[in-house]
Structures are given as structure tokens and as C-alpha cells.
Amino acid sequence: MPELPEVETVRRGLEQALKDATIKKVTLRRHNLRIPFPDNISTLLEGRRIKAIRRRAKYLLFDFDSDDVMIAHLGMTGRFSVEAKAPKRFSKHDHAVFELSDGRVTIYNDARRFGLITLCKRAETSTHPLFAALGPEPLEEEFSVAYLKTALARRKAPIKTVLMDQAVVVGVGNIYASEALFLSGVDPRKPALEAAGKAKQMIVSIRKVLDDALASGGSSLKDFLHVSGESGYFQHQFNVYGRSGKPCISCHKPVAMLRQAGRSTFFCKYCQK
């Protein structure tokens, strides 16, 4: 599933392409994705101008020149593309088509249909069920040392599992949690409350791996593609992720792999304490 850097990369590409564009027509080529499309999406969005495209966690938020916000989640295989004109034939996985007043079209394609597109009012965004329980953004000031120490203080679950909890901090998925814990020297198996003393190191490391991934355009794993169709390149910079059995870049002993909460964790038993 695309993680925060991938979604932010998509957001930047979409905003560059679509800011100030006006929706001429909305065509839905099926009735649902993970959840049903709103019945009134065409009525509310046709004739409206896109003022901005924001991101909250792994969600994209399209702000219009009304009080409506379109929320989109890419799921595992979802992607938006912006085309100069409508294709002669749509793919069977092109589920939502947004025709623009300048002749271009934006297409949402999703083979597995784990993504979603829905609507809410701007004033209701922070209390919307998709966002109400989310933690702070990892690249913003609210994700502070004091906050993280408090969040970890009574948690006995492994630190990696806790960092992937969207109620603690959003957008730190499996890849970046493994990478950040390696950089901060924290064993992913350590109980979160015992790792609280390294809150500052973990915050610095989380921000570094996310910033590095953003600079590289995200990680191209499986189906992730930019709006332009290009792949991300951060996977070529992994220190531990996907490197089970290969030499650790620091101590040269084999990188280990284990399963935590159904996900693969990669780490160095010798460098991470």
C-alpha cells in the first residue's frame, strides 16, 4: 500500500496539474470502490473549480470553490492520471472519470478496488470518521518529543507496531518504520514504553527517512506510480528493508527478518538495541 511519501508525491503532482481546473463532467463507471460513490457527486462537483489538493495521513483531499471536499484513498492499487484528452477506450479498471473544462481528463484507476472516493463538507473534515481518530503528522510540530514520550509511556506492544498505529502518528508505514528504527538504533521488538527514552532519536530518524523518500519520489513497490506514470526510487536506498540475510551496512552481519502484526520487519540484531 502506498505510504505517506508516495501519497504526498501524488498530491504534489495532482495539485500542479489540477489547481484552478474546473470539473465539467463526472462519470462513474461502477457504483462503488471499497465503499459506494456518493450519489450526489456529479451534482456537487460539476462546474466547480479545484482550489487546492491537501493530504491528511494517506488520504488526498480536493478542495473546491464550494464548501465540498472530495476525499480519496488509493488503497493498494489506486492511481490518478491526468490525460490531455479522453482515451478512445477506457480500461476496465478506470472507475471514475473527471472531464475538465479545458478538455483534459483525470482518471481514477484501481484494479483491486481497495481505494475510495467520497465527499464531506469542509467544516466537517476534522471530525469526519476517516480522520477523527488520527494522530499527528510526522513532519509537523505536533509530533514532538514530549508528545511521543507520552504516547509510548504505557504501551507494552513492540515499538514498531506502535509507530505504525495511525492513532499515534500517521503515515509511518511498514517500510519507513523499519528504516527509521534502524537509523535510531532501536530494536523493533522492544516494548514501546521501554523505547520512550529514544523518542528524540526516533522522531529525527522518522523525519529523515520520510524526507529522503519524498526527495526520491517515494518507493516504487508493486503498483505505486506517480501521476505522470513514473516510478519512485527510494527503494534503492533501503538500509534494512527487504535485505534479509544481506550484510548490515554498519556491522556487516546479516540483516534479520521477523513477522510483526502480520508484516515483515527487517532489522539488525547487533546494531539495534
PyRosetta script that sets phi, psi and omega in degrees:
from pyrosetta import init, pose_from_sequence

init()
pose = pose_from_sequence("MPELPEVETVRRGLEQALKDATIKKVTLRRHNLRIPFPDNISTLLEGRRIKAIRRRAKYLLFDFDSDDVMIAHLGMTGRFSVEAKAPKRFSKHDHAVFELSDGRVTIYNDARRFGLITLCKRAETSTHPLFAALGPEPLEEEFSVAYLKTALARRKAPIKTVLMDQAVVVGVGNIYASEALFLSGVDPRKPALEAAGKAKQMIVSIRKVLDDALASGGSSLKDFLHVSGESGYFQHQFNVYGRSGKPCISCHKPVAMLRQAGRSTFFCKYCQK")
pose.set_psi(1, 135.9)
pose.set_omega(1, 177.2)
pose.set_phi(2, -55.4)
pose.set_psi(2, 138.4)
pose.set_omega(2, 178.5)
pose.set_phi(3, -102.4)
pose.set_psi(3, -175.7)
pose.set_omega(3, -172.6)
pose.set_phi(4, -51.8)
pose.set_psi(4, -49.0)
pose.set_omega(4, -178.8)
pose.set_phi(5, -61.2)
pose.set_psi(5, -36.5)
pose.set_omega(5, 178.6)
pose.set_phi(6, -65.7)
pose.set_psi(6, -44.7)
pose.set_omega(6, -179.4)
pose.set_phi(7, -66.5)
pose.set_psi(7, -40.2)
pose.set_omega(7, 178.2)
pose.set_phi(8, -65.4)
pose.set_psi(8, -37.4)
pose.set_omega(8, 176.5)
pose.set_phi(9, -63.0)
pose.set_psi(9, -43.1)
pose.set_omega(9, 176.5)
pose.set_phi(10, -62.7)
pose.set_psi(10, -43.8)
pose.set_omega(10, -179.8)
pose.set_phi(11, -57.5)
pose.set_psi(11, -46.6)
pose.set_omega(11, -178.3)
pose.set_phi(12, -63.0)
pose.set_psi(12, -41.3)
pose.set_omega(12, 178.6)
pose.set_phi(13, -65.4)
pose.set_psi(13, -42.4)
pose.set_omega(13, 179.6)
pose.set_phi(14, -66.7)
pose.set_psi(14, -41.9)
pose.set_omega(14, -178.9)
pose.set_phi(15, -65.1)
pose.set_psi(15, -40.5)
pose.set_omega(15, 178.0)
pose.set_phi(16, -60.6)
pose.set_psi(16, -38.4)
pose.set_omega(16, -176.8)
pose.set_phi(17, -83.3)
pose.set_psi(17, -31.7)
pose.set_omega(17, -167.2)
pose.set_phi(18, -114.8)
pose.set_psi(18, -10.1)
pose.set_omega(18, -178.9)
pose.set_phi(19, -59.0)
pose.set_psi(19, 130.8)
pose.set_omega(19, -179.3)
pose.set_phi(20, 75.9)
pose.set_psi(20, 3.1)
pose.set_omega(20, 174.3)
pose.set_phi(21, -75.7)
pose.set_psi(21, 150.1)
pose.set_omega(21, -179.8)
pose.set_phi(22, -110.2)
pose.set_psi(22, 133.6)
pose.set_omega(22, 177.7)
pose.set_phi(23, -77.9)
pose.set_psi(23, 120.2)
pose.set_omega(23, 178.6)
pose.set_phi(24, -89.8)
pose.set_psi(24, -42.7)
pose.set_omega(24, -177.1)
pose.set_phi(25, -151.7)
pose.set_psi(25, 141.7)
pose.set_omega(25, 175.8)
pose.set_phi(26, -114.4)
pose.set_psi(26, 125.8)
pose.set_omega(26, 177.6)
pose.set_phi(27, -123.1)
pose.set_psi(27, 122.1)
pose.set_omega(27, 176.9)
pose.set_phi(28, -102.1)
pose.set_psi(28, 125.7)
pose.set_omega(28, -173.7)
pose.set_phi(29, -99.2)
pose.set_psi(29, 6.6)
pose.set_omega(29, 169.5)
pose.set_phi(30, -158.8)
pose.set_psi(30, 174.0)
pose.set_omega(30, -173.8)
pose.set_phi(31, -94.0)
pose.set_psi(31, -11.4)
pose.set_omega(31, -175.2)
pose.set_phi(32, -155.8)
pose.set_psi(32, 165.2)
pose.set_omega(32, 164.9)
pose.set_phi(33, -119.0)
pose.set_psi(33, -121.4)
pose.set_omega(33, 173.6)
pose.set_phi(34, -64.3)
pose.set_psi(34, -35.6)
pose.set_omega(34, 175.0)
pose.set_phi(35, -128.8)
pose.set_psi(35, 163.4)
pose.set_omega(35, 179.3)
pose.set_phi(36, -62.9)
pose.set_psi(36, 148.1)
pose.set_omega(36, 169.8)
pose.set_phi(37, -67.0)
pose.set_psi(37, 146.9)
pose.set_omega(37, 175.2)
pose.set_phi(38, -60.1)
pose.set_psi(38, 138.2)
pose.set_omega(38, -179.1)
pose.set_phi(39, -62.1)
pose.set_psi(39, -31.4)
pose.set_omega(39, -173.3)
pose.set_phi(40, -101.8)
pose.set_psi(40, 19.0)
pose.set_omega(40, -174.4)
pose.set_phi(41, -63.1)
pose.set_psi(41, -39.9)
pose.set_omega(41, 179.6)
pose.set_phi(42, -65.5)
pose.set_psi(42, -45.4)
pose.set_omega(42, -179.1)
pose.set_phi(43, -60.0)
pose.set_psi(43, -42.1)
pose.set_omega(43, -175.3)
pose.set_phi(44, -78.4)
pose.set_psi(44, -29.6)
pose.set_omega(44, -173.0)
pose.set_phi(45, -101.2)
pose.set_psi(45, -26.2)
pose.set_omega(45, -178.8)
pose.set_phi(46, -66.0)
pose.set_psi(46, 129.3)
pose.set_omega(46, -177.1)
pose.set_phi(47, 88.6)
pose.set_psi(47, -1.0)
pose.set_omega(47, -177.9)
pose.set_phi(48, -98.0)
pose.set_psi(48, 147.5)
pose.set_omega(48, -179.8)
pose.set_phi(49, -97.7)
pose.set_psi(49, 139.1)
pose.set_omega(49, 176.7)
pose.set_phi(50, -81.2)
pose.set_psi(50, 114.6)
pose.set_omega(50, -178.2)
pose.set_phi(51, -86.1)
pose.set_psi(51, -35.1)
pose.set_omega(51, -177.8)
pose.set_phi(52, -166.0)
pose.set_psi(52, 160.7)
pose.set_omega(52, 173.7)
pose.set_phi(53, -128.0)
pose.set_psi(53, 119.7)
pose.set_omega(53, -176.8)
pose.set_phi(54, -109.7)
pose.set_psi(54, 174.3)
pose.set_omega(54, 174.7)
pose.set_phi(55, -133.1)
pose.set_psi(55, 137.2)
pose.set_omega(55, 169.5)
pose.set_phi(56, -131.2)
pose.set_psi(56, 116.8)
pose.set_omega(56, -174.0)
pose.set_phi(57, 56.4)
pose.set_psi(57, -123.1)
pose.set_omega(57, -179.7)
pose.set_phi(58, -104.3)
pose.set_psi(58, 19.9)
pose.set_omega(58, 179.3)
pose.set_phi(59, -104.2)
pose.set_psi(59, 144.7)
pose.set_omega(59, 172.3)
pose.set_phi(60, -100.4)
pose.set_psi(60, 136.7)
pose.set_omega(60, 180.0)
pose.set_phi(61, -122.9)
pose.set_psi(61, 117.0)
pose.set_omega(61, 179.5)
pose.set_phi(62, -95.9)
pose.set_psi(62, 114.6)
pose.set_omega(62, 178.1)
pose.set_phi(63, -91.6)
pose.set_psi(63, 129.6)
pose.set_omega(63, 179.2)
pose.set_phi(64, -108.5)
pose.set_psi(64, 169.9)
pose.set_omega(64, 179.2)
pose.set_phi(65, -80.5)
pose.set_psi(65, 36.2)
pose.set_omega(65, 171.3)
pose.set_phi(66, -134.7)
pose.set_psi(66, -163.8)
pose.set_omega(66, 176.2)
pose.set_phi(67, -98.1)
pose.set_psi(67, 18.7)
pose.set_omega(67, -179.6)
pose.set_phi(68, -96.1)
pose.set_psi(68, 143.1)
pose.set_omega(68, 176.3)
pose.set_phi(69, -126.6)
pose.set_psi(69, 129.1)
pose.set_omega(69, 174.1)
pose.set_phi(70, -95.7)
pose.set_psi(70, 124.1)
pose.set_omega(70, -179.9)
pose.set_phi(71, -101.5)
pose.set_psi(71, 131.8)
pose.set_omega(71, 178.4)
pose.set_phi(72, -132.5)
pose.set_psi(72, 140.4)
pose.set_omega(72, 174.0)
pose.set_phi(73, -127.4)
pose.set_psi(73, 136.0)
pose.set_omega(73, -173.4)
pose.set_phi(74, -82.4)
pose.set_psi(74, -11.3)
pose.set_omega(74, -177.2)
pose.set_phi(75, 58.4)
pose.set_psi(75, -137.6)
pose.set_omega(75, -179.7)
pose.set_phi(76, -95.3)
pose.set_psi(76, -32.3)
pose.set_omega(76, -172.1)
pose.set_phi(77, -128.9)
pose.set_psi(77, 8.2)
pose.set_omega(77, -177.5)
pose.set_phi(78, -74.4)
pose.set_psi(78, 146.3)
pose.set_omega(78, 174.3)
pose.set_phi(79, -155.8)
pose.set_psi(79, 146.5)
pose.set_omega(79, 172.5)
pose.set_phi(80, -100.0)
pose.set_psi(80, 139.6)
pose.set_omega(80, 171.4)
pose.set_phi(81, -128.3)
pose.set_psi(81, 149.7)
pose.set_omega(81, 177.9)
pose.set_phi(82, -117.1)
pose.set_psi(82, 118.7)
pose.set_omega(82, -175.2)
pose.set_phi(83, -112.6)
pose.set_psi(83, 149.3)
pose.set_omega(83, -179.9)
pose.set_phi(84, -63.0)
pose.set_psi(84, -30.5)
pose.set_omega(84, 176.7)
pose.set_phi(85, -156.7)
pose.set_psi(85, 166.1)
pose.set_omega(85, -178.5)
pose.set_phi(86, -64.9)
pose.set_psi(86, 137.1)
pose.set_omega(86, 177.7)
pose.set_phi(87, -67.8)
pose.set_psi(87, 156.2)
pose.set_omega(87, 178.2)
pose.set_phi(88, -66.3)
pose.set_psi(88, -31.1)
pose.set_omega(88, 179.6)
pose.set_phi(89, -140.1)
pose.set_psi(89, 130.1)
pose.set_omega(89, 178.9)
pose.set_phi(90, -84.8)
pose.set_psi(90, 150.9)
pose.set_omega(90, 172.4)
pose.set_phi(91, -71.1)
pose.set_psi(91, 153.7)
pose.set_omega(91, 178.2)
pose.set_phi(92, -65.5)
pose.set_psi(92, -16.1)
pose.set_omega(92, 179.4)
pose.set_phi(93, -100.4)
pose.set_psi(93, 6.1)
pose.set_omega(93, 172.9)
pose.set_phi(94, -82.2)
pose.set_psi(94, 101.4)
pose.set_omega(94, -169.2)
pose.set_phi(95, -98.0)
pose.set_psi(95, -26.2)
pose.set_omega(95, 179.8)
pose.set_phi(96, -137.1)
pose.set_psi(96, 131.2)
pose.set_omega(96, -178.1)
pose.set_phi(97, -123.9)
pose.set_psi(97, 125.5)
pose.set_omega(97, 179.6)
pose.set_phi(98, -114.0)
pose.set_psi(98, 104.7)
pose.set_omega(98, 178.1)
pose.set_phi(99, -82.0)
pose.set_psi(99, 134.0)
pose.set_omega(99, -178.4)
pose.set_phi(100, -100.6)
pose.set_psi(100, 157.6)
pose.set_omega(100, -176.4)
pose.set_phi(101, -67.0)
pose.set_psi(101, -18.6)
pose.set_omega(101, 179.9)
pose.set_phi(102, -92.2)
pose.set_psi(102, 7.8)
pose.set_omega(102, 176.7)
pose.set_phi(103, 98.1)
pose.set_psi(103, -15.4)
pose.set_omega(103, 178.5)
pose.set_phi(104, -76.0)
pose.set_psi(104, 165.4)
pose.set_omega(104, 175.9)
pose.set_phi(105, -134.1)
pose.set_psi(105, 143.4)
pose.set_omega(105, 172.2)
pose.set_phi(106, -110.5)
pose.set_psi(106, 127.8)
pose.set_omega(106, -174.9)
pose.set_phi(107, -119.0)
pose.set_psi(107, 132.0)
pose.set_omega(107, 172.2)
pose.set_phi(108, -101.7)
pose.set_psi(108, 118.5)
pose.set_omega(108, -178.4)
pose.set_phi(109, -115.5)
pose.set_psi(109, 135.4)
pose.set_omega(109, -177.3)
pose.set_phi(110, -154.8)
pose.set_psi(110, 100.5)
pose.set_omega(110, -175.5)
pose.set_phi(111, -63.7)
pose.set_psi(111, -42.7)
pose.set_omega(111, -177.0)
pose.set_phi(112, -90.5)
pose.set_psi(112, -14.4)
pose.set_omega(112, 177.9)
pose.set_phi(113, 61.2)
pose.set_psi(113, 36.6)
pose.set_omega(113, 174.2)
pose.set_phi(114, -91.2)
pose.set_psi(114, -4.7)
pose.set_omega(114, 178.0)
pose.set_phi(115, -81.3)
pose.set_psi(115, -175.8)
pose.set_omega(115, 176.7)
pose.set_phi(116, -153.0)
pose.set_psi(116, 154.3)
pose.set_omega(116, 170.2)
pose.set_phi(117, -136.5)
pose.set_psi(117, 122.6)
pose.set_omega(117, 179.7)
pose.set_phi(118, -145.3)
pose.set_psi(118, -178.7)
pose.set_omega(118, -176.6)
pose.set_phi(119, -129.6)
pose.set_psi(119, 153.2)
pose.set_omega(119, 168.9)
pose.set_phi(120, -152.7)
pose.set_psi(120, 170.3)
pose.set_omega(120, 175.0)
pose.set_phi(121, -86.0)
pose.set_psi(121, 145.6)
pose.set_omega(121, -174.4)
pose.set_phi(122, -57.4)
pose.set_psi(122, -40.4)
pose.set_omega(122, -177.8)
pose.set_phi(123, -67.3)
pose.set_psi(123, -18.1)
pose.set_omega(123, -177.3)
pose.set_phi(124, -98.7)
pose.set_psi(124, 2.5)
pose.set_omega(124, -173.2)
pose.set_phi(125, -58.7)
pose.set_psi(125, -49.3)
pose.set_omega(125, -174.6)
pose.set_phi(126, -66.8)
pose.set_psi(126, -24.5)
pose.set_omega(126, -179.0)
pose.set_phi(127, -102.0)
pose.set_psi(127, 1.6)
pose.set_omega(127, 179.5)
pose.set_phi(128, -61.3)
pose.set_psi(128, 143.0)
pose.set_omega(128, -178.7)
pose.set_phi(129, -53.2)
pose.set_psi(129, -28.7)
pose.set_omega(129, 179.3)
pose.set_phi(130, -72.6)
pose.set_psi(130, -21.5)
pose.set_omega(130, -172.8)
pose.set_phi(131, -118.7)
pose.set_psi(131, -18.2)
pose.set_omega(131, -169.7)
pose.set_phi(132, -58.4)
pose.set_psi(132, -34.7)
pose.set_omega(132, -174.9)
pose.set_phi(133, -99.0)
pose.set_psi(133, 6.9)
pose.set_omega(133, -176.1)
pose.set_phi(134, -75.9)
pose.set_psi(134, 146.3)
pose.set_omega(134, 175.7)
pose.set_phi(135, -81.1)
pose.set_psi(135, -172.8)
pose.set_omega(135, -178.4)
pose.set_phi(136, -72.0)
pose.set_psi(136, 162.0)
pose.set_omega(136, 174.2)
pose.set_phi(137, -75.4)
pose.set_psi(137, 135.7)
pose.set_omega(137, -174.9)
pose.set_phi(138, -67.6)
pose.set_psi(138, -21.1)
pose.set_omega(138, -178.2)
pose.set_phi(139, -97.7)
pose.set_psi(139, 5.2)
pose.set_omega(139, -179.5)
pose.set_phi(140, -109.3)
pose.set_psi(140, 163.7)
pose.set_omega(140, -172.1)
pose.set_phi(141, -62.0)
pose.set_psi(141, -27.8)
pose.set_omega(141, -178.4)
pose.set_phi(142, -61.7)
pose.set_psi(142, -24.6)
pose.set_omega(142, 177.0)
pose.set_phi(143, -86.3)
pose.set_psi(143, 78.3)
pose.set_omega(143, -173.8)
pose.set_phi(144, -105.0)
pose.set_psi(144, 168.8)
pose.set_omega(144, 177.2)
pose.set_phi(145, -59.9)
pose.set_psi(145, -45.2)
pose.set_omega(145, -179.6)
pose.set_phi(146, -61.4)
pose.set_psi(146, -43.2)
pose.set_omega(146, 179.4)
pose.set_phi(147, -61.7)
pose.set_psi(147, -48.7)
pose.set_omega(147, -174.6)
pose.set_phi(148, -66.4)
pose.set_psi(148, -39.6)
pose.set_omega(148, 177.5)
pose.set_phi(149, -58.5)
pose.set_psi(149, -43.7)
pose.set_omega(149, 179.1)
pose.set_phi(150, -65.1)
pose.set_psi(150, -41.3)
pose.set_omega(150, -178.6)
pose.set_phi(151, -65.2)
pose.set_psi(151, -30.3)
pose.set_omega(151, -177.5)
pose.set_phi(152, -92.1)
pose.set_psi(152, -15.7)
pose.set_omega(152, -167.2)
pose.set_phi(153, -51.4)
pose.set_psi(153, -38.0)
pose.set_omega(153, -175.3)
pose.set_phi(154, -118.0)
pose.set_psi(154, 15.4)
pose.set_omega(154, -177.7)
pose.set_phi(155, -94.8)
pose.set_psi(155, 121.3)
pose.set_omega(155, -179.3)
pose.set_phi(156, -94.8)
pose.set_psi(156, -9.3)
pose.set_omega(156, 179.3)
pose.set_phi(157, -66.7)
pose.set_psi(157, 157.3)
pose.set_omega(157, 178.5)
pose.set_phi(158, -56.2)
pose.set_psi(158, 142.7)
pose.set_omega(158, -174.4)
pose.set_phi(159, -58.4)
pose.set_psi(159, -38.5)
pose.set_omega(159, -179.4)
pose.set_phi(160, -63.5)
pose.set_psi(160, -42.1)
pose.set_omega(160, 179.0)
pose.set_phi(161, -61.8)
pose.set_psi(161, -40.1)
pose.set_omega(161, -179.1)
pose.set_phi(162, -68.0)
pose.set_psi(162, -41.0)
pose.set_omega(162, 179.7)
pose.set_phi(163, -65.3)
pose.set_psi(163, -23.6)
pose.set_omega(163, 178.0)
pose.set_phi(164, -87.8)
pose.set_psi(164, -2.5)
pose.set_omega(164, 177.6)
pose.set_phi(165, -75.9)
pose.set_psi(165, 115.1)
pose.set_omega(165, -176.2)
pose.set_phi(166, -65.2)
pose.set_psi(166, -15.3)
pose.set_omega(166, 175.6)
pose.set_phi(167, -79.3)
pose.set_psi(167, -18.5)
pose.set_omega(167, 178.4)
pose.set_phi(168, -90.0)
pose.set_psi(168, -51.7)
pose.set_omega(168, 176.3)
pose.set_phi(169, -155.6)
pose.set_psi(169, 138.8)
pose.set_omega(169, -175.6)
pose.set_phi(170, -88.5)
pose.set_psi(170, 151.4)
pose.set_omega(170, 166.8)
pose.set_phi(171, 80.3)
pose.set_psi(171, 1.0)
pose.set_omega(171, 177.3)
pose.set_phi(172, -93.8)
pose.set_psi(172, 87.1)
pose.set_omega(172, -176.9)
pose.set_phi(173, -83.6)
pose.set_psi(173, -167.5)
pose.set_omega(173, -171.0)
pose.set_phi(174, -60.3)
pose.set_psi(174, -46.5)
pose.set_omega(174, -178.1)
pose.set_phi(175, -61.8)
pose.set_psi(175, -52.2)
pose.set_omega(175, -171.5)
pose.set_phi(176, -75.3)
pose.set_psi(176, -26.3)
pose.set_omega(176, 174.4)
pose.set_phi(177, -66.0)
pose.set_psi(177, -45.0)
pose.set_omega(177, 177.8)
pose.set_phi(178, -60.9)
pose.set_psi(178, -45.8)
pose.set_omega(178, -178.2)
pose.set_phi(179, -65.9)
pose.set_psi(179, -42.4)
pose.set_omega(179, -178.1)
pose.set_phi(180, -67.0)
pose.set_psi(180, -39.9)
pose.set_omega(180, 179.9)
pose.set_phi(181, -67.8)
pose.set_psi(181, -33.0)
pose.set_omega(181, 174.9)
pose.set_phi(182, -64.1)
pose.set_psi(182, -47.2)
pose.set_omega(182, -179.0)
pose.set_phi(183, -63.3)
pose.set_psi(183, -33.5)
pose.set_omega(183, -178.8)
pose.set_phi(184, -89.8)
pose.set_psi(184, -2.0)
pose.set_omega(184, 176.5)
pose.set_phi(185, 71.4)
pose.set_psi(185, 26.9)
pose.set_omega(185, -177.1)
pose.set_phi(186, -105.8)
pose.set_psi(186, 128.6)
pose.set_omega(186, 177.2)
pose.set_phi(187, -68.0)
pose.set_psi(187, 124.8)
pose.set_omega(187, -177.9)
pose.set_phi(188, -63.3)
pose.set_psi(188, -16.9)
pose.set_omega(188, 179.5)
pose.set_phi(189, -84.5)
pose.set_psi(189, -13.4)
pose.set_omega(189, -175.3)
pose.set_phi(190, -64.1)
pose.set_psi(190, 135.6)
pose.set_omega(190, 175.4)
pose.set_phi(191, -56.3)
pose.set_psi(191, 138.9)
pose.set_omega(191, -175.3)
pose.set_phi(192, -55.4)
pose.set_psi(192, -40.2)
pose.set_omega(192, -177.8)
pose.set_phi(193, -64.4)
pose.set_psi(193, -29.3)
pose.set_omega(193, 178.0)
pose.set_phi(194, -79.7)
pose.set_psi(194, -20.5)
pose.set_omega(194, 178.9)
pose.set_phi(195, -89.2)
pose.set_psi(195, -5.6)
pose.set_omega(195, -175.7)
pose.set_phi(196, -58.7)
pose.set_psi(196, -29.3)
pose.set_omega(196, 179.7)
pose.set_phi(197, -64.3)
pose.set_psi(197, -17.5)
pose.set_omega(197, 178.0)
pose.set_phi(198, -106.8)
pose.set_psi(198, 29.2)
pose.set_omega(198, -178.8)
pose.set_phi(199, -58.3)
pose.set_psi(199, -43.5)
pose.set_omega(199, -178.5)
pose.set_phi(200, -63.0)
pose.set_psi(200, -46.4)
pose.set_omega(200, 179.8)
pose.set_phi(201, -61.5)
pose.set_psi(201, -39.5)
pose.set_omega(201, -179.2)
pose.set_phi(202, -67.6)
pose.set_psi(202, -39.8)
pose.set_omega(202, 178.3)
pose.set_phi(203, -63.2)
pose.set_psi(203, -46.2)
pose.set_omega(203, 178.7)
pose.set_phi(204, -59.3)
pose.set_psi(204, -43.4)
pose.set_omega(204, -177.9)
pose.set_phi(205, -69.8)
pose.set_psi(205, -41.0)
pose.set_omega(205, 177.3)
pose.set_phi(206, -59.2)
pose.set_psi(206, -46.3)
pose.set_omega(206, -178.8)
pose.set_phi(207, -66.2)
pose.set_psi(207, -35.7)
pose.set_omega(207, -179.9)
pose.set_phi(208, -65.8)
pose.set_psi(208, -47.7)
pose.set_omega(208, -177.6)
pose.set_phi(209, -67.7)
pose.set_psi(209, -34.3)
pose.set_omega(209, 177.9)
pose.set_phi(210, -69.4)
pose.set_psi(210, -44.0)
pose.set_omega(210, 178.4)
pose.set_phi(211, -62.8)
pose.set_psi(211, -42.2)
pose.set_omega(211, 179.2)
pose.set_phi(212, -63.5)
pose.set_psi(212, -40.6)
pose.set_omega(212, 179.5)
pose.set_phi(213, -66.6)
pose.set_psi(213, -40.0)
pose.set_omega(213, 177.4)
pose.set_phi(214, -62.5)
pose.set_psi(214, -40.8)
pose.set_omega(214, 179.9)
pose.set_phi(215, -64.3)
pose.set_psi(215, -27.4)
pose.set_omega(215, -178.9)
pose.set_phi(216, -96.8)
pose.set_psi(216, -0.1)
pose.set_omega(216, 178.6)
pose.set_phi(217, 85.3)
pose.set_psi(217, 18.8)
pose.set_omega(217, 177.6)
pose.set_phi(218, 90.8)
pose.set_psi(218, -176.7)
pose.set_omega(218, -178.9)
pose.set_phi(219, -109.0)
pose.set_psi(219, 120.4)
pose.set_omega(219, -178.8)
pose.set_phi(220, -86.4)
pose.set_psi(220, 83.5)
pose.set_omega(220, 177.6)
pose.set_phi(221, -112.1)
pose.set_psi(221, 125.8)
pose.set_omega(221, -179.2)
pose.set_phi(222, 59.9)
pose.set_psi(222, -105.6)
pose.set_omega(222, -165.8)
pose.set_phi(223, -102.5)
pose.set_psi(223, 1.3)
pose.set_omega(223, -175.6)
pose.set_phi(224, -69.2)
pose.set_psi(224, 128.4)
pose.set_omega(224, 174.3)
pose.set_phi(225, -139.3)
pose.set_psi(225, 149.1)
pose.set_omega(225, 173.7)
pose.set_phi(226, -67.7)
pose.set_psi(226, 171.2)
pose.set_omega(226, 174.0)
pose.set_phi(227, -57.5)
pose.set_psi(227, -34.1)
pose.set_omega(227, -178.9)
pose.set_phi(228, -75.7)
pose.set_psi(228, -11.6)
pose.set_omega(228, -176.5)
pose.set_phi(229, 94.9)
pose.set_psi(229, -3.6)
pose.set_omega(229, 179.3)
pose.set_phi(230, -82.4)
pose.set_psi(230, 157.6)
pose.set_omega(230, 179.7)
pose.set_phi(231, -93.4)
pose.set_psi(231, 160.7)
pose.set_omega(231, 173.2)
pose.set_phi(232, -85.0)
pose.set_psi(232, 167.8)
pose.set_omega(232, -172.5)
pose.set_phi(233, -127.6)
pose.set_psi(233, 3.2)
pose.set_omega(233, -174.6)
pose.set_phi(234, -65.4)
pose.set_psi(234, -22.6)
pose.set_omega(234, -179.0)
pose.set_phi(235, -60.4)
pose.set_psi(235, -21.1)
pose.set_omega(235, 179.4)
pose.set_phi(236, -77.1)
pose.set_psi(236, -5.6)
pose.set_omega(236, -177.8)
pose.set_phi(237, -110.2)
pose.set_psi(237, 7.8)
pose.set_omega(237, -176.6)
pose.set_phi(238, -62.2)
pose.set_psi(238, 135.6)
pose.set_omega(238, 175.2)
pose.set_phi(239, -87.2)
pose.set_psi(239, -41.0)
pose.set_omega(239, -178.9)
pose.set_phi(240, -129.0)
pose.set_psi(240, -32.7)
pose.set_omega(240, -173.9)
pose.set_phi(241, -59.4)
pose.set_psi(241, 126.9)
pose.set_omega(241, 178.8)
pose.set_phi(242, 73.7)
pose.set_psi(242, 11.2)
pose.set_omega(242, -174.7)
pose.set_phi(243, -112.6)
pose.set_psi(243, 29.2)
pose.set_omega(243, 180.0)
pose.set_phi(244, -54.5)
pose.set_psi(244, 128.2)
pose.set_omega(244, 178.7)
pose.set_phi(245, 85.9)
pose.set_psi(245, -12.9)
pose.set_omega(245, 178.5)
pose.set_phi(246, -86.4)
pose.set_psi(246, 159.8)
pose.set_omega(246, -176.9)
pose.set_phi(247, -66.4)
pose.set_psi(247, 135.0)
pose.set_omega(247, 172.8)
pose.set_phi(248, -61.6)
pose.set_psi(248, 139.0)
pose.set_omega(248, -177.6)
pose.set_phi(249, -69.1)
pose.set_psi(249, -15.3)
pose.set_omega(249, -179.5)
pose.set_phi(250, -98.9)
pose.set_psi(250, -52.6)
pose.set_omega(250, -174.4)
pose.set_phi(251, -106.6)
pose.set_psi(251, -10.0)
pose.set_omega(251, 176.9)
pose.set_phi(252, 71.3)
pose.set_psi(252, 8.6)
pose.set_omega(252, 173.7)
pose.set_phi(253, -87.2)
pose.set_psi(253, 161.3)
pose.set_omega(253, -172.7)
pose.set_phi(254, -63.7)
pose.set_psi(254, 136.8)
pose.set_omega(254, 173.0)
pose.set_phi(255, -70.7)
pose.set_psi(255, 136.3)
pose.set_omega(255, -178.2)
pose.set_phi(256, -98.2)
pose.set_psi(256, 160.3)
pose.set_omega(256, 176.9)
pose.set_phi(257, -137.9)
pose.set_psi(257, 138.2)
pose.set_omega(257, 174.7)
pose.set_phi(258, -144.4)
pose.set_psi(258, 168.5)
pose.set_omega(258, 178.7)
pose.set_phi(259, -102.6)
pose.set_psi(259, 129.8)
pose.set_omega(259, 175.6)
pose.set_phi(260, -131.7)
pose.set_psi(260, 124.1)
pose.set_omega(260, -180.0)
pose.set_phi(261, 50.3)
pose.set_psi(261, 38.8)
pose.set_omega(261, 177.0)
pose.set_phi(262, 79.3)
pose.set_psi(262, 5.6)
pose.set_omega(262, -178.9)
pose.set_phi(263, -119.7)
pose.set_psi(263, 151.2)
pose.set_omega(263, 178.5)
pose.set_phi(264, -78.3)
pose.set_psi(264, 129.9)
pose.set_omega(264, 176.5)
pose.set_phi(265, -114.7)
pose.set_psi(265, 130.9)
pose.set_omega(265, 178.9)
pose.set_phi(266, -115.0)
pose.set_psi(266, 133.7)
pose.set_omega(266, -176.8)
pose.set_phi(267, -162.6)
pose.set_psi(267, 168.7)
pose.set_omega(267, 176.5)
pose.set_phi(268, -106.8)
pose.set_psi(268, 117.8)
pose.set_omega(268, -178.8)
pose.set_phi(269, -63.6)
pose.set_psi(269, -21.5)
pose.set_omega(269, -173.7)
pose.set_phi(270, -96.6)
pose.set_psi(270, -32.3)
pose.set_omega(270, -179.1)
pose.set_phi(271, -91.8)
pose.set_psi(271, -21.7)
pose.set_omega(271, -176.7)
pose.set_phi(272, -108.2)
pose.set_psi(272, 119.2)
pose.set_omega(272, -174.9)
pose.set_phi(273, -113.2)
pose.dump_pdb("model.pdb")
